[in-house]
Amino acid sequence: MRLIRCRYNQFNDIPVLSPRISSQQELFVDIYIGQPNQGSHPLAFQLRWLREVRHGQIDSSIHEALSKLFQLANGNNLPLEQLIELFLSNPHIDSCFPHSLQSVQNDNDPTLQFLHLNHSQDSHYHQLQVNQDIGRIIDQFVSNDFVKWIYDKAIDIYKQQVKENDNPHAYYQLGYIYHYGLSSIGMDANKAFKCYRSAVNKNHPGAQFMLYQLYSSQKRCHRLSSRNDYCTKRPTQVVTKCPSPEILQSAATMTETASVETIGDHSMPQSSDDCANNLYNFSCLGGHSNIAATTSSLPTLTDNSNLSHRYVKVIDNIQLIELKVKMYVKAAATGKGYTDAYHQLSIGYDIWPLWREAIHRLHSQLLETINHGNRSNQLTQHQLADTYNQLGFLTLFLNITNIEVDNKKALLYFNKAAALGNPSGYYNIAEMYSQGYTTGISLDQEECEMIIINYRCSAAEHGHHLSQFLMGLYYTHYQENLIKSSYYFIRSLQYGYAATLSYITFYYFHGWGGVKQDFHRAYLYCLLSATANDYDFAITGKDNRSEAYDMLGYMYEHGLGVEVNYQTSLQCYAQAARLGNLQSCCCLAKLIEKGKADINDRLTNAVQLYKFAAASTSCVQGYANYRLGKLYRNNQNIDFYDQELAKIYFKQACNFYQQILETARPAQLYHLGIMHQYGYGTDIDKVTASNYYKNAINQSQQSKNIFDLYYSKKAKKRYEQLNIHPN
C-alpha cells in the first residue's frame, strides 16, 4: 500500500470532554492508497475512521483529486497506488499515459495540486515543511548514540519496575524497545516476545496488539526473501517509462497478498533512533529522509537470516489472521485510545475477505461462549465480564462498519460487563455517549456530559488506566482542581504512557496538586515520557515526547534534577525540534547564540533557527522575533549588527505580544516591559514598561509555575529599578 500524508481539519463540534482546547486545528494524517473495491471511493473506510476517531475531515479537494486519479488509473488499466507511486518517483511520468494528466488544463485543478504537494512531501515528509538547512543544523546535535543512550537509561528504570512490582507496562515497554532495537542492545525478537507475553498475561492492551506482530506467515517470508533479491538488483535511475499493465497488475496482486498478511505489522516505533529516516515519524525536521525510495514500512533486509531477528515464529497465514483478530479485539475493547487496534481491524474488515470472515467468526464465537457459559456456569465472573465487553465492542464495531444505527445491543453488553465489574465496560459506555452512538436516548448536552463523567469516573475507580488519565485531564482543564487531577494521574501511572508521564513530570517539577516538588523524580518521569509509547493523538492532542525532550533540555541547561550539561541539553533540544517542537528550536538557537555549542558559523545557525520559529503561526513566534531583535542589536555581533533590522524584529515581537495580551504569561509581559523601557521596536515609555513588569509580578504571586516565577523575579528587579508607581 502507498502511504501519503495530507492535512485534515478537526471539526468544530468536538466532544466537550475532549482535552483539545482550540475549536479547529490544521493537523496531519497518513492515508493508505490501495486498490479500492469497485464502486468505492479510494478513501471510503479511512474517511469514516477519520470522522469517528479523530473527529476530522479531509479537505474536499483531496477527496475530489483521488476520485479523478482513480478514474485516470482505470482508464490506463493501472492500479491506483501504482499510478501515484510512478508520479511521485517522476512528476513528468504523465506523458507516458494514453489518458494523461495533461488532459487537466487548469493549473489549479486539485488533482495536480494533490500530486505536486505529495511529491514535495515525499522528499521531506515532516509536519513543519522545514528546509534542508534547518534539518542540517538540528542534525548536528542529535546522534543515534544519544537516542540509544536515552533508551538505555529507560531500560534500567523499566527493569527496576519489573523487579519491584512485576509491572505489566514495564514489560510492554521493554518488549517494544527490544522489538524495534531502539537501545544499544539492538533488535531482539525473542526478548521482545517474552516481555510482550508477560504483559499479555496481565491483560495489557498494548502488548496484546503487538504480540503477534512478532509472528510471520510462510508466504510473507518467501516474499521478503524475494524482496531482498530485488533490492540488491534494483536500478537507481529514475523511472522514465511506464511498465506494462500486466506487470503492474501482477505487482498489485502481490501487494494484496502482502496486505492480507500484514495488517497492523506496519507499526513503526513511536520513538525512533533515526527520526530523519523514519517513515512514520510525522514531524521530523531532518530534511534528509529518503522516503521517495521507500515503498514499504518494513526495513530493507540485507539477507534472509535477518528474518530471525524480526520474527519468533512462522505459521500459516489464516492462523495468523485469526490470532491477530482475537488479540486486536481484546486490545480495542479495553479502550480504543491505547493502541491502533481499532484502526487495523477497520482496514482489515473493509479491504480483505479473510479478515472480514475472521471478525464475523469471532463475533459468533463470543455469542456462543456467552450462551454456553450461562447454561453451564463454566465461566468465572471475570471471564464472563470480559466476554460481554468484547462482544459489546464487536457488535458496535460491526454496526458502525455496516452503517447500522441501532446500537442497543452493544450498550446492553457493555452494561452487563460493567455490572460484573469490568472497568472497560464502564469506559465503553462513556465512549458510546461521547461519540453519539446511544441511539434513541434523548439528552441535552449537560446531561450527556454528566453521564460521560460518571461512567469514566466509575471506570477509573475500577482500575481503568486510560479513564484515570481522562479524569486527570478533566480536573486539570475543566475544573482546575489540581489536587484531584494529580490523584488520577498518579493512579494512571500503572500504565506509564507518555501523556501521563508528561503531566506527572510537571506536577513534580512545579510542586502542583499537593505533590511535593522533586526535581530528580521529575527528571526520571520526563526521561520515561521521552521514550514511552503514547495514547492515541485524538486523546492527547499533542506530541508528549517532544515536550519531554524539551523539558529534559531545560533540566540539563539549568541543572534541575541533574548536573548542568550543555552538550546534553543541546541534544535534547535538538531531538525535540526534530519532533516539531518550536520552543526547542528557540532554546537550541539561544544556546548556540550564547556560545554553548562548538560549531562553525555560530550566529548564522542561530539566526536560521530563530527565523524558522518566527515564521510559524505558533505562539513562540513572538519570542523568536524578540531574540532576533536582541541578536541584531548587539554591537558585539559584528557581522550581524544592524539597528534597522533589529527594530523590525522587535516591532514584530511587540505586535504579536500585544495581540495575545489577555492570555500573556509573565515571560511575555516581561519582554513587553523590556521593549517599552528601552524603546525596542516601539517608543520609550517607562510608565507602560513599569505596568507590564507589575502585571508579570502580580500574575506570579499565586503561581507555583517555575517558568512564571523566574520571569517574575526578573520583572520585579526591573520594576524596582524604574521606581515608577503609577496610580
C-alpha positions in Angstrom: 0.0 0.0 0.0 1.2 3.5 -0.8 1.4 5.8 2.2 0.7 9.5 1.6 0.5 12.4 4.1 -2.2 15.1 3.9 -3.8 17.7 6.0 -7.1 17.5 7.7 -9.3 19.8 9.7 -10.8 19.0 13.0 -14.5 19.5 13.4 -15.8 22.5 15.4 -18.2 20.2 17.3 -15.5 18.1 19.1 -17.0 16.4 22.1 -16.9 18.8 25.1 -14.8 16.5 27.2 -12.0 16.2 24.6 -8.8 17.6 26.0 -8.3 19.8 23.0 -8.5 23.5 23.6 -8.8 25.1 20.2 -12.0 24.5 18.2 -10.3 23.9 14.9 -6.8 22.9 14.0 -5.0 22.0 10.9 -3.5 18.6 11.5 -1.9 15.8 9.5 -2.9 12.3 8.8 -1.4 9.5 6.8 -3.6 7.8 4.2 -3.1 4.5 2.6 -3.6 4.2 -1.1 -4.5 0.7 -2.2 -6.8 -0.7 -4.9 -10.4 0.2 -3.9 -13.3 -2.1 -4.4 -15.4 -1.5 -7.5 -17.8 1.4 -6.8 -16.0 2.6 -3.7 -14.1 5.8 -3.2 -10.3 5.2 -2.6 -10.6 6.6 0.9 -14.0 5.3 1.9 -13.1 3.5 5.1 -10.3 5.9 6.1 -12.7 8.9 5.9 -15.0 7.1 8.2 -12.2 6.3 10.6 -11.0 10.0 10.5 -14.5 11.2 11.2 -15.2 8.7 14.1 -11.8 8.5 15.8 -10.1 11.8 15.0 -13.2 13.9 14.7 -12.0 15.4 11.4 -12.4 15.5 7.7 -10.0 15.7 4.8 -10.4 18.7 2.5 -12.9 18.1 -0.3 -10.2 18.9 -2.9 -8.2 15.9 -1.8 -11.4 13.7 -2.0 -12.0 15.0 -5.5 -8.4 14.6 -6.6 -8.3 11.0 -5.6 -11.6 10.3 -7.4 -10.0 11.8 -10.6 -6.8 9.8 -10.1 -8.9 6.6 -9.7 -10.6 7.3 -12.9 -7.3 8.0 -14.6 -5.9 4.8 -13.3 -8.9 2.8 -14.5 -8.6 4.5 -17.9 -5.0 3.3 -18.2 -5.6 -0.2 -16.7 -3.3 0.6 -13.8 -3.7 0.1 -10.0 -4.3 3.4 -8.3 -1.3 3.0 -5.9 1.0 2.3 -8.9 -0.1 5.4 -10.7 0.6 7.5 -7.6 3.9 5.7 -7.0 5.1 6.4 -10.5 4.2 10.0 -10.4 6.0 10.5 -7.0 9.1 8.9 -8.4 8.9 11.1 -11.5 6.5 14.1 -11.7 6.7 14.1 -15.5 5.6 10.5 -15.8 2.2 11.6 -17.1 3.5 11.9 -20.6 3.6 8.0 -20.7 -0.1 7.5 -20.3 -2.7 7.4 -23.1 -5.3 9.0 -20.9 -2.9 11.6 -19.5 -2.8 14.1 -16.7 -2.1 16.5 -19.5 -5.8 16.5 -20.1 -6.1 18.5 -16.9 -5.7 22.0 -18.3 -6.3 24.1 -15.2 -3.2 24.5 -13.0 -5.5 25.0 -10.0 -7.0 21.5 -10.5 -6.9 19.7 -7.1 -5.6 16.6 -8.8 -2.4 18.2 -9.9 -2.1 20.2 -6.6 -2.5 16.9 -4.6 0.2 15.1 -6.6 2.6 18.0 -6.6 2.0 18.6 -2.8 2.8 14.9 -2.1 5.7 14.9 -4.4 7.2 17.6 -2.2 6.2 15.9 1.0 7.8 12.7 -0.3 11.1 14.5 -0.4 10.8 16.0 3.1 8.0 14.2 4.9 7.7 16.3 8.0 4.9 18.3 9.6 6.5 21.7 9.6 7.8 21.8 6.0 11.3 22.9 7.1 14.1 23.3 4.6 17.2 21.2 4.5 19.4 23.8 6.1 17.3 23.8 9.3 17.5 20.0 9.2 21.2 20.0 8.9 21.6 22.5 11.8 19.4 20.3 14.1 21.1 17.1 13.0 24.5 18.4 14.1 23.4 17.8 17.7 21.4 14.5 17.6 23.1 11.2 17.0 21.8 7.7 17.1 24.1 7.0 20.0 22.5 9.8 22.1 18.9 8.5 21.5 20.1 4.9 22.3 21.6 6.3 25.5 18.2 7.7 26.5 16.6 4.3 25.8 19.3 2.5 27.8 18.5 4.7 30.8 14.8 3.9 30.3 15.5 0.2 30.2 17.2 0.3 33.6 14.1 2.0 35.1 11.7 -0.5 33.4 13.8 -3.4 34.7 13.6 -2.0 38.2 9.8 -1.6 37.9 9.5 -5.3 36.8 11.7 -6.4 39.7 9.8 -4.4 42.3 6.2 -4.9 41.3 6.0 -7.0 38.2 4.6 -4.0 36.3 2.9 -5.1 33.1 3.5 -1.7 31.4 7.2 -2.0 32.1 7.2 -5.4 30.4 5.3 -3.9 27.4 7.8 -1.0 27.0 10.8 -3.4 27.3 9.2 -5.6 24.6 8.7 -2.6 22.4 12.3 -1.4 22.8 13.7 -4.9 22.1 11.2 -5.4 19.2 12.5 -2.3 17.3 16.1 -2.3 18.5 15.8 1.2 20.0 18.5 0.8 22.6 22.2 -0.1 22.3 21.2 -3.7 22.8 19.7 -3.8 19.3 16.8 -5.8 17.9 15.9 -9.0 19.8 12.6 -10.6 18.8 12.9 -13.4 21.4 13.4 -10.9 24.3 10.6 -8.8 22.9 8.2 -11.8 22.7 8.9 -12.8 26.3 8.2 -9.3 27.5 5.1 -8.9 25.5 3.8 -12.3 26.7 4.4 -11.4 30.3 2.4 -8.2 29.7 -0.4 -10.1 27.8 -0.7 -12.4 30.8 -1.7 -9.4 32.8 -4.1 -8.2 30.1 -2.0 -5.2 28.9 -3.8 -3.9 25.7 -0.6 -2.5 24.1 1.1 -5.9 24.4 -2.0 -7.7 23.1 -1.7 -5.5 20.0 2.0 -6.1 19.5 2.4 -9.7 20.4 1.6 -11.4 17.1 3.4 -8.8 15.1 6.4 -11.0 16.0 4.8 -13.8 14.1 5.0 -14.1 10.3 3.4 -16.3 7.7 5.1 -18.6 5.3 4.1 -16.6 2.3 5.5 -13.4 3.8 8.9 -14.9 4.5 9.0 -16.1 0.9 8.0 -12.6 -0.3 10.7 -10.9 1.9 13.3 -13.2 0.6 12.3 -12.3 -3.0 12.3 -8.7 -2.0 15.8 -8.9 -0.7 17.0 -10.2 -4.1 15.1 -7.5 -5.8 16.5 -4.7 -3.6 20.1 -5.8 -4.4 19.4 -5.7 -8.1 17.0 -2.7 -8.3 18.3 0.1 -10.6 18.8 3.5 -9.1 17.8 5.6 -12.1 14.5 7.5 -12.2 11.7 5.7 -13.9 11.0 7.2 -17.3 8.9 4.6 -18.9 5.6 3.2 -17.7 5.7 -0.6 -17.0 3.2 -2.7 -18.8 -0.3 -3.0 -17.2 0.3 -6.8 -16.9 3.4 -6.2 -14.8 1.6 -3.6 -12.7 -1.4 -5.8 -12.2 0.9 -8.6 -11.0 2.5 -6.3 -8.6 -0.9 -5.2 -7.3 -1.8 -8.8 -6.7 1.3 -9.4 -4.7 0.6 -6.2 -2.7 -2.9 -7.5 -1.9 -1.5 -10.8 -0.7 1.0 -8.9 1.4 -1.6 -6.7 2.9 -3.8 -9.6 3.9 -0.9 -11.0 5.9 0.5 -7.8 7.4 -2.4 -5.6 8.6 -1.0 -3.9 11.7 2.5 -5.0 11.0 3.5 -1.6 9.8 3.5 -0.1 13.3 6.9 1.5 13.4 8.5 2.7 16.7 7.0 5.9 18.1 10.4 6.7 19.5 12.8 6.2 16.7 16.6 6.3 16.9 16.7 7.8 13.4 13.8 10.2 13.0 15.1 11.6 9.7 14.6 8.3 8.1 11.5 7.1 9.9 8.6 6.8 7.6 6.1 7.0 10.5 7.8 10.0 12.3 5.3 12.6 11.4 7.2 15.7 12.5 10.9 15.1 11.9 12.8 18.2 10.8 15.8 16.5 9.3 15.2 17.1 5.6 17.4 14.1 4.7 14.6 11.5 4.6 14.9 9.0 1.8 11.1 8.4 1.6 10.9 8.6 -2.2 12.8 5.3 -2.5 10.8 3.7 0.3 7.7 1.9 -0.7 7.3 -0.4 2.4 7.1 0.2 6.1 9.5 -2.8 6.6 13.2 -2.0 6.7 15.2 -3.4 3.9 16.8 -6.7 4.9 20.2 -7.5 3.7 20.0 -11.2 3.9 17.4 -13.8 4.7 19.0 -14.8 8.0 17.9 -11.4 9.4 14.3 -12.6 9.4 15.0 -14.4 12.7 15.7 -11.0 14.3 12.2 -9.7 13.3 10.1 -12.8 14.0 10.0 -15.6 16.5 7.7 -18.0 14.7 6.4 -18.7 11.2 2.8 -20.0 10.9 0.0 -20.5 8.4 -1.4 -17.2 7.0 -5.0 -17.9 8.0 -4.0 -19.0 11.5 -2.0 -15.7 11.9 -5.0 -13.6 10.9 -7.2 -15.5 13.5 -4.6 -14.8 16.2 -4.3 -11.2 15.3 -8.0 -10.6 15.1 -8.6 -12.1 18.6 -5.8 -10.0 20.2 -6.7 -6.8 18.3 -10.3 -7.1 19.5 -9.2 -7.7 23.1 -6.9 -4.6 22.9 -9.5 -2.4 21.2 -12.3 -3.5 23.6 -10.1 -2.5 26.5 -10.0 1.1 25.1 -9.5 2.4 21.6 -7.1 5.0 22.9 -4.5 2.5 24.0 -3.5 1.2 20.6 -4.1 1.4 16.8 -6.0 -1.9 17.0 -9.4 -0.4 16.1 -8.0 1.2 13.0 -6.2 -2.0 11.9 -9.4 -4.0 12.4 -11.2 -1.4 10.2 -8.6 -1.7 7.5 -8.8 -5.5 7.5 -12.6 -5.6 7.6 -13.1 -3.1 4.8 -10.5 -4.5 2.4 -9.7 -8.2 2.9 -12.2 -11.1 3.0 -10.1 -13.2 5.2 -10.1 -10.5 7.9 -13.8 -10.0 7.5 -14.5 -13.7 7.9 -12.3 -13.9 10.9 -14.0 -10.9 12.6 -17.5 -12.4 12.0 -16.4 -15.8 13.2 -15.1 -14.3 16.4 -18.4 -12.4 16.9 -20.2 -15.7 16.6 -17.8 -17.5 19.0 -18.3 -14.8 21.6 -22.1 -15.2 21.4 -21.8 -18.9 21.7 -19.4 -18.5 24.7 -21.9 -16.3 26.4 -24.8 -18.7 25.8 -22.9 -21.8 26.7 -21.3 -20.2 29.7 -24.6 -19.0 31.1 -26.1 -22.5 30.7 -23.1 -24.4 32.2 -21.8 -21.8 34.6 -18.3 -22.7 33.5 -17.1 -19.1 33.1 -15.8 -17.2 36.1 -17.3 -13.7 36.7 -14.2 -12.1 35.4 -14.3 -14.2 32.2 -17.9 -13.6 31.6 -17.5 -9.8 32.1 -14.6 -9.7 29.7 -16.5 -11.7 27.1 -19.5 -9.3 27.4 -17.2 -6.4 26.9 -15.6 -7.9 23.8 -19.0 -8.8 22.4 -20.2 -5.3 23.0 -17.2 -3.9 21.2 -17.6 -6.2 18.2 -21.3 -5.6 18.0 -20.7 -1.8 17.9 -17.8 -2.2 15.5 -19.9 -4.2 13.1 -22.8 -1.7 13.4 -20.5 1.2 12.6 -18.8 -0.6 9.8 -22.0 -1.6 8.2 -23.7 1.8 8.9 -26.2 0.4 11.3 -27.9 2.9 13.6 -29.3 0.7 16.4 -26.6 0.1 19.0 -28.9 -1.0 21.8 -27.4 -4.5 21.9 -23.9 -3.1 22.2 -24.9 -0.9 25.0 -26.6 -3.8 26.7 -23.5 -5.9 26.5 -21.3 -3.1 27.9 -23.8 -2.6 30.8 -23.6 -6.3 31.6 -19.8 -6.2 31.6 -19.8 -3.2 33.8 -22.3 -4.7 36.2 -19.9 -7.7 36.6 -17.1 -5.3 37.5 -15.3 -4.9 34.2 -13.6 -1.5 34.1 -13.6 -1.4 30.2 -17.4 -1.8 30.2 -17.8 1.5 32.1 -15.3 3.1 29.7 -17.0 1.9 26.6 -20.4 3.1 27.8 -18.9 6.6 28.3 -17.4 6.4 24.8 -20.8 5.5 23.3 -22.3 8.6 24.9 -19.3 10.7 23.9 -19.4 9.6 20.3 -23.2 9.8 19.9 -23.8 6.1 19.5 -26.6 5.9 22.0 -29.5 6.0 19.6 -33.0 6.5 21.0 -31.7 8.2 24.2 -32.7 11.9 24.3 -30.4 14.0 26.4 -29.3 17.6 26.4 -25.6 18.4 26.4 -25.2 19.0 30.1 -27.0 15.7 31.0 -24.8 13.8 28.4 -21.6 15.3 29.9 -22.6 14.3 33.4 -23.3 10.7 32.2 -19.9 10.6 30.5 -18.1 11.8 33.6 -19.9 9.4 35.9 -19.1 6.4 33.7 -15.5 7.5 33.3 -15.2 8.0 37.0 -16.6 4.5 37.6 -14.1 3.1 35.1 -11.3 4.9 36.8 -12.3 3.7 40.2 -12.4 0.2 38.9 -8.8 0.5 37.7 -9.2 1.5 34.0 -5.9 3.5 33.5 -7.0 5.4 30.4 -10.1 6.6 32.2 -7.9 7.6 35.1 -5.8 9.7 32.7 -9.0 11.2 31.2 -10.3 12.1 34.6 -7.0 13.7 35.4 -7.4 15.8 32.2 -11.0 16.7 33.2 -10.0 18.0 36.6 -7.0 19.9 35.1 -8.7 21.6 32.2 -12.3 21.9 33.2 -12.4 22.0 37.0 -8.9 23.5 37.6 -8.7 21.1 40.6 -5.0 20.1 40.6 -5.4 18.0 43.8 -8.0 15.7 42.1 -6.1 15.7 38.8 -2.9 14.6 40.5 -4.8 11.9 42.3 -6.0 10.4 39.0 -2.7 11.0 37.1 -0.7 9.2 39.8 -3.1 6.2 39.7 -2.8 6.0 35.9 1.0 5.8 36.2 0.5 2.0 36.5 0.3 2.3 32.7 3.0 4.9 32.1 2.1 6.2 28.7 3.9 9.3 27.5 1.0 11.6 28.2 0.5 10.6 31.8 4.3 10.8 32.4 4.4 14.3 30.9 1.7 15.6 33.3 3.3 13.9 36.3 6.7 15.4 35.3 5.2 18.9 35.5 3.5 18.1 38.8 6.7 17.1 40.5 8.7 19.8 38.7 6.5 22.6 39.9 5.1 21.0 43.1 1.5 21.1 41.9 -1.6 19.3 43.1 -0.3 18.5 46.6 2.7 16.8 45.2 6.0 17.7 46.9 8.4 19.4 44.5 11.1 16.8 43.5 13.3 17.7 40.5 15.1 14.3 40.4 11.8 12.4 40.3 10.5 14.8 37.7 13.6 14.1 35.6 13.1 10.3 35.8 9.4 10.6 34.7 10.4 13.0 32.0 13.0 10.6 30.7 10.4 7.8 30.5 8.0 10.1 28.8 10.6 10.7 26.1 10.8 7.0 25.4 7.3 5.7 26.2 4.5 4.9 23.7 1.5 7.2 23.9 -2.2 7.2 23.8 -3.9 7.9 20.6 -3.4 11.5 19.4 -7.1 12.1 19.4 -6.9 11.8 23.2 -3.7 13.6 24.0 -3.9 16.3 21.3 -0.1 16.8 21.3 3.2 15.0 20.9 4.2 14.4 24.5 7.6 13.0 23.5 8.7 16.3 22.0 7.6 18.1 25.2 9.6 15.6 27.2 12.8 16.2 25.3 12.3 19.9 25.6 11.9 19.6 29.3 15.0 17.4 29.6 16.9 20.1 27.7 15.8 22.7 30.2 16.7 20.5 33.1 20.2 19.8 31.8 20.6 23.5 30.9 19.7 24.8 34.4 20.9 21.8 36.5 17.4 20.8 37.9 17.4 17.2 39.0 20.7 16.6 37.1 24.0 18.3 36.8 24.4 21.1 34.3 25.4 19.7 30.9 25.1 22.0 27.9 26.0 19.3 25.4 23.2 17.0 26.6 20.9 20.0 26.8 21.7 20.8 23.1 21.0 17.2 22.1 17.7 17.1 24.0 16.5 20.4 22.4 17.6 19.2 19.0 15.7 16.0 19.4 12.6 17.9 20.5 13.0 20.2 17.5 13.2 17.1 15.2 9.8 16.1 16.6 8.4 19.5 15.7 8.8 21.5 19.0 9.3 25.1 18.0 10.0 26.2 21.6 13.0 23.9 21.5 14.1 25.5 18.2 14.4 28.8 20.1 16.1 27.2 23.1 18.6 25.4 20.8 19.2 28.7 18.9 19.8 30.6 22.2 22.4 28.1 23.4 24.2 28.3 20.1 24.0 32.1 20.1 25.5 32.2 23.7 28.4 30.0 22.6 27.4 26.8 24.3 27.8 24.8 21.1 31.2 24.1 19.5 30.2 24.7 15.9 31.2 26.9 13.0 29.1 29.8 11.8 27.5 30.0 15.3 25.4 33.1 14.7 24.3 32.1 11.2 22.9 28.9 12.6 21.2 30.7 15.5 19.6 33.2 13.1 18.3 30.5 10.8 16.6 28.7 13.7 15.1 31.9 15.1 13.8 32.8 11.7 12.2 29.5 11.2 10.4 29.7 14.5 9.4 33.4 13.9 7.8 32.4 10.5 5.5 29.9 12.2 1.9 30.5 13.4 2.9 29.2 16.8 2.8 31.4 19.9 6.6 31.0 20.0 6.9 33.5 17.1 6.9 36.4 19.5 9.9 35.1 21.4 11.7 34.2 18.2 11.3 37.7 16.9 12.4 39.2 20.2 15.6 37.1 20.2 16.3 38.1 16.6 15.9 41.7 17.7 18.4 41.3 20.5 20.9 39.5 18.3 20.9 42.1 15.6 21.1 44.9 18.2 24.1 43.5 19.9 27.1 45.5 18.6 29.5 42.7 19.6 28.0 40.6 16.8 30.0 42.5 14.3 28.8 40.6 11.2 25.2 40.8 12.3 24.9 44.2 13.9 22.0 46.0 12.2 19.9 48.5 14.2 17.2 48.8 11.5 16.7 45.1 11.2 16.6 44.8 15.0 13.8 47.4 15.1 11.8 45.4 12.6 12.1 42.2 14.6 11.3 44.0 17.9 8.3 45.6 16.4 7.0 42.2 15.1 7.5 40.7 18.6 5.8 43.7 20.3 2.8 43.5 17.9 2.4 39.8 18.5 2.6 40.0 22.3 0.0 42.8 22.3 -2.3 40.7 20.2 -2.3 38.0 22.9 -2.2 40.4 25.8 -5.2 38.9 27.6 -3.6 35.5 27.8 0.0 36.6 28.1 2.3 34.8 30.6 4.9 36.6 32.8 7.6 35.9 30.3 5.7 37.7 27.5 4.8 40.6 29.8 8.5 40.9 30.9 9.6 41.1 27.3 7.0 43.8 26.6 8.3 45.7 29.5 11.9 45.5 28.2 10.8 46.7 24.8 8.9 49.7 26.2 11.6 50.5 28.7 14.3 50.8 26.1 12.3 51.6 23.0 12.9 48.4 21.2 10.5 48.4 18.2 8.3 51.0 19.9 8.6 54.4 21.6 10.3 54.6 25.0 7.5 54.5 27.6 8.8 53.7 31.1 5.3 54.0 32.7 3.9 51.4 30.3 7.0 49.3 30.9 6.5 49.5 34.7 2.9 48.4 34.2 4.0 45.3 32.3 6.5 44.4 34.9 3.9 44.9 37.7 1.4 42.7 35.8 4.1 40.0 35.4 4.8 40.1 39.2 1.1 40.0 40.1 0.4 37.1 37.8 3.0 35.0 39.5 2.1 35.7 43.1 -0.2 32.7 43.5 1.7 30.6 40.9 3.9 27.6 41.5 5.0 27.6 37.9 8.8 27.8 37.9 8.9 29.5 34.5 6.5 32.2 35.6 8.4 32.7 38.9 11.7 33.0 37.0 10.4 35.9 34.9 8.5 37.4 37.8 11.8 37.8 39.7 13.4 39.4 36.6 10.4 41.7 36.3 10.5 42.7 40.0 14.1 43.7 39.6 13.3 45.9 36.6 10.2 47.3 38.3 12.2 48.4 41.4 14.9 49.9 39.3 12.4 52.1 37.4 10.8 53.1 40.7 7.7 54.3 39.0 4.4 53.8 40.8 1.5 54.9 38.6 -1.9 55.4 40.1 
